[in-house]
Amino acid sequence: MDSLLKCIDVWKSFGGFDALRGVNIEVYGGEIVGLIGPNGAGKTTLLNLINGVLKPTKGKIVFNGHVINGKKPHNVCKLGIGRVFQIPRPFFEMSCVENVVTALLFNITHSKHSVEEKAIELLEFVGITDPSATPDAITLQDKRRLEMARALATNPRLILADEYMAGLNPSEVKDALKLFKRVKEELGITILWVEHVMHAIMGLADRVIVLDHGVKIAEGKPSEIVKHKKVIEAYLGG
């Protein structure tokens, strides 16, 4: 597999507090990589650095061979990194299909008719059955699906997913896992996935990276991570 994303000795400081301290990770094309750790470990901060919301204090972030340190989020998106947020952020005054059309028009130019067709196709792919519904009239599960459809509409090679399963019931989590698998296998998109629903991430991720207090403490297959002494101590106490 080819390396798609590298974070090399990445630090992020807020005043005198180091949220990330010399983090090194690598993500290969076609993987689902889980990123876990206790609250405050630095997981979302790392996603924010990758997609340009924040700038690293030190270190280098390389995507598809290009250093992306300091690039604005819209420029990072154009390079091929999409993001699905824990708290959905749709345009509430627009319908679901109009939300996806907006994302499609960000990276490509088509006639309005062909864009709407593609938007409906993406909504069907993620499982939304009423494209005309507005985001305030749909369930949390469908709001998450809409987030995924908008991310897919930007034509990404990598999707950053931040706690996608939060607030979903067991049946909805199963549906979400099926969607992640389809995104990987049918669309060939790589996923870097922050999650607290451990059975979900351990059941689907190809590899898992563990942060604790801004430091990478473990990396490996899910079967290895669940037995790792430092990981157990980080979650349960020494």
ChimeraX attribute file (.defattr): number of C-alpha atoms within 10 A of each C-alpha:
attribute: neighborCount
match mode: 1-to-1
recipient: residues
	/A:1	8
	/A:2	9
	/A:3	14
	/A:4	19
	/A:5	22
	/A:6	21
	/A:7	21
	/A:8	16
	/A:9	16
	/A:10	22
	/A:11	23
	/A:12	23
	/A:13	14
	/A:14	9
	/A:15	6
	/A:16	6
	/A:17	8
	/A:18	16
	/A:19	19
	/A:20	26
	/A:21	19
	/A:22	17
	/A:23	20
	/A:24	16
	/A:25	15
	/A:26	15
	/A:27	21
	/A:28	17
	/A:29	18
	/A:30	21
	/A:31	20
	/A:32	25
	/A:33	25
	/A:34	27
	/A:35	27
	/A:36	26
	/A:37	24
	/A:38	16
	/A:39	13
	/A:40	13
	/A:41	20
	/A:42	25
	/A:43	25
	/A:44	22
	/A:45	18
	/A:46	25
	/A:47	20
	/A:48	17
	/A:49	23
	/A:50	27
	/A:51	26
	/A:52	20
	/A:53	16
	/A:54	18
	/A:55	23
	/A:56	21
	/A:57	16
	/A:58	16
	/A:59	17
	/A:60	20
	/A:61	25
	/A:62	17
	/A:63	22
	/A:64	17
	/A:65	11
	/A:66	12
	/A:67	14
	/A:68	21
	/A:69	21
	/A:70	18
	/A:71	17
	/A:72	14
	/A:73	20
	/A:74	15
	/A:75	14
	/A:76	19
	/A:77	23
	/A:78	14
	/A:79	19
	/A:80	17
	/A:81	24
	/A:82	25
	/A:83	25
	/A:84	23
	/A:85	16
	/A:86	18
	/A:87	14
	/A:88	17
	/A:89	13
	/A:90	19
	/A:91	15
	/A:92	12
	/A:93	11
	/A:94	16
	/A:95	19
	/A:96	29
	/A:97	27
	/A:98	20
	/A:99	23
	/A:100	31
	/A:101	22
	/A:102	18
	/A:103	20
	/A:104	23
	/A:105	15
	/A:106	15
	/A:107	15
	/A:108	11
	/A:109	10
	/A:110	10
	/A:111	8
	/A:112	10
	/A:113	9
	/A:114	12
	/A:115	22
	/A:116	19
	/A:117	13
	/A:118	16
	/A:119	26
	/A:120	22
	/A:121	16
	/A:122	22
	/A:123	25
	/A:124	15
	/A:125	16
	/A:126	23
	/A:127	17
	/A:128	22
	/A:129	12
	/A:130	14
	/A:131	21
	/A:132	13
	/A:133	15
	/A:134	19
	/A:135	22
	/A:136	15
	/A:137	11
	/A:138	14
	/A:139	10
	/A:140	17
	/A:141	21
	/A:142	20
	/A:143	21
	/A:144	24
	/A:145	24
	/A:146	28
	/A:147	26
	/A:148	27
	/A:149	28
	/A:150	26
	/A:151	24
	/A:152	27
	/A:153	25
	/A:154	24
	/A:155	21
	/A:156	20
	/A:157	21
	/A:158	30
	/A:159	25
	/A:160	24
	/A:161	25
	/A:162	21
	/A:163	19
	/A:164	26
	/A:165	23
	/A:166	16
	/A:167	13
	/A:168	16
	/A:169	10
	/A:170	11
	/A:171	8
	/A:172	15
	/A:173	19
	/A:174	13
	/A:175	15
	/A:176	21
	/A:177	17
	/A:178	13
	/A:179	17
	/A:180	21
	/A:181	18
	/A:182	15
	/A:183	21
	/A:184	18
	/A:185	13
	/A:186	9
	/A:187	13
	/A:188	16
	/A:189	21
	/A:190	25
	/A:191	27
	/A:192	23
	/A:193	26
	/A:194	26
	/A:195	23
	/A:196	18
	/A:197	16
	/A:198	12
	/A:199	11
	/A:200	17
	/A:201	23
	/A:202	18
	/A:203	11
	/A:204	17
	/A:205	20
	/A:206	15
	/A:207	21
	/A:208	25
	/A:209	23
	/A:210	23
	/A:211	23
	/A:212	22
	/A:213	18
	/A:214	23
	/A:215	20
	/A:216	21
	/A:217	17
	/A:218	18
	/A:219	18
	/A:220	16
	/A:221	15
	/A:222	22
	/A:223	12
	/A:224	12
	/A:225	19
	/A:226	14
	/A:227	10
	/A:228	15
	/A:229	12
	/A:230	16
	/A:231	22
	/A:232	13
	/A:233	10
	/A:234	17
	/A:235	12
	/A:236	9
	/A:237	8
	/A:238	9
